[in-house]
Amino acid sequence: MNNFPKDFLWGGAISACQAEGAFNEDGRGLAVSDVSFFDSELSNKSLTINKKITSTDINTALLDESTKHYPKRHGIDFYHHYDEDIKLCSQMGFNVFRFSISWSRFFPTGEEKSPNKKAIEFYDNVINKIIENGMQPLVTISHFDMPLQLSLKYNGWSDRKLITLFRKYANTLFDCYSNRVKLWIGFNEINASKFSAFKSTGVVEDQSNNYQQDLYQAAHNQFVASAQIKSDLSLKDPNSKLGCMIAYFATYPLTPSPDDVLAAQQKDYEDNLYYTDTMINGEYPYYAQRIWKKNNVHLDITKNDSQLLKQNKPDFLSFSYYMSNIAANNTINNSKTKGNLRDTIVNPYLKKSEWGWQIDPLGLRYSLNKLYARYHIPLFIVENGIGANDKITIDYKIHDDYRISYLNDHIEAVSEAIKDGVDLMGYTMWSALDIISSGTSEMSKRYGLIYVDQDNYGNGTLSRHPKDSFYWYKNLISKYS
């Protein structure tokens, strides 16, 4: 199945808010991720409960300075283990390592005049270490961890002020690192504003007069911010590339009924293509007016916004893919299962992970072909993996054959998509190491190729142990590089 080009980028990914920890060290400010709680009494398989953050939740979190109920505050302590972690990734043969930079480590409240020098120093060391170990850094500028103060003061991205503040933050990164970082992603899963609004946009529902208005305006402001920093980066370093990113929801109709087929098309428009069409085509799609009317939304779009979008399109489209979804005209009587960012109807032809996520490798090939046919720009798979409750043996082995099977089947599908003619830049599986779950803030839902000795409550030695999948992925990269 070696259809992979010689310059294909093989690697893995993590994010600052799930891995870094050290939430109160070296001048870092609180981020929205620091109030994302873990409660063992709640179902750890329910994203609906965990992703809804209220003003009361935030106030409770501000009174609690510990990490016990807020595991993203300690992460897996990448802040102090990055040297070891990056070397382990290098041992697998990675030639790219995706990570994100913490906005609140650079600008603790988001509004400081000057960046935190300790943050500049830390990421200088991380980037240098990645390059020393033969990898190219792929940096996500905003990955679900905007400064909490911007949520409290402005209700997050619903305020246009955020465009200016984000531009300043991104340009600081470009000034510090664009001599070594050539691949950037502006926002992680930008369509998460529709499904997990607080962590994506900082908008709190009980602080909004018109919640849907604020969410669509927040997405618009992020579109404009993306275009603005694309313009800035092009001037500072024409050789660097800035991509956009979504969580792609491959969506099938429940039946061949025209009603279900139309429902699937509408879900694809509303959940995926509204975002990619706008950013990649540089203007809102024709169907946007109907979506706005349906949600009682009246966007504030200036002439400058439209010009920026038109003139500064992303260099590549990156996306996460974990599973496929089902849409139907009538969803009431159909069984549901959990999934990335949202629930979906059960597909009887697919197996599920322990968390109910439906496993569909062919859906990845379908998605790659669909996106490339629509846009004809390079694609990049920046997240793909399976969460599982891995068990470690007394001699520190982790036999995760289910993860090997998942990754193998998806990479085979990727290979076939390349053979179909899709222009794919690379594949960074999720996640390089076990990290705190984005949706449920638990540790027991593990995605990594490297086991991290830590439980849901932060207990453990933090020692790292390669899983069976570590050696499998190493062999695969060696074979196809």
Secondary structure as UniProt FT lines:
FT   TURN            6..7
FT   STRAND          9..13
FT   HELIX           16..19
FT   TURN            23..24
FT   TURN            26..27
FT   HELIX           32..35
FT   TURN            40..41
FT   TURN            44..45
FT   HELIX           47..51
FT   HELIX           55..62
FT   TURN            68..69
FT   HELIX           71..73
FT   TURN            74..76
FT   HELIX           78..91
FT   TURN            92..93
FT   STRAND          96..100
FT   HELIX           103..106
FT   HELIX           117..132
FT   TURN            133..134
FT   STRAND          136..142
FT   HELIX           148..154
FT   HELIX           156..158
FT   HELIX           161..177
FT   TURN            178..180
FT   STRAND          183..187
FT   TURN            188..189
FT   HELIX           190..194
FT   HELIX           197..201
FT   HELIX           205..207
FT   HELIX           211..236
FT   TURN            238..239
FT   STRAND          241..247
FT   STRAND          250..253
FT   HELIX           258..268
FT   HELIX           269..273
FT   HELIX           274..281
FT   TURN            286..287
FT   HELIX           288..294
FT   TURN            295..296
FT   HELIX           303..311
FT   STRAND          316..320
FT   STRAND          324..327
FT   TURN            332..333
FT   STRAND          336..337
FT   STRAND          344..345
FT   TURN            348..349
FT   STRAND          351..352
FT   TURN            354..355
FT   STRAND          358..359
FT   HELIX           361..375
FT   STRAND          379..383
FT   TURN            394..395
FT   HELIX           401..420
FT   STRAND          424..430
FT   TURN            438..440
FT   STRAND          450..452
FT   TURN            456..457
FT   STRAND          464..466
FT   HELIX           468..480
//
